[in-house]
């Protein structure tokens, strides 16, 4: 490897007992939502494949590059032409300032 070549990246294959593609997508989304803060994981490159056809993979997310460096977090082939980044964290009532009842 020369000084200009990047070191190879490693892929973690995570087999599941799920039997539907929708279930596998939901699991991928739950993993992204709970582990999105781990910078070593590139969730934008997440793909799915059947156990016995691992060479045939399909993307989970659009992953189109957005202005500012974010990536689209909508599912691949999402309806509409507009991509979007992850929504801001949803506030709960305990996060908001409360006014006394009138």
Secondary structure, 3 states (H helix, E strand, C coil): CCCCCCCCCCCCCCCCCCCCHHHHHHHHHHHHHHHCCCCCCCHHHCEEEECCEEEEEEECECCCECCCCCECCCECCCCCCCCCCCCCCCCCCCCCCCCCCC
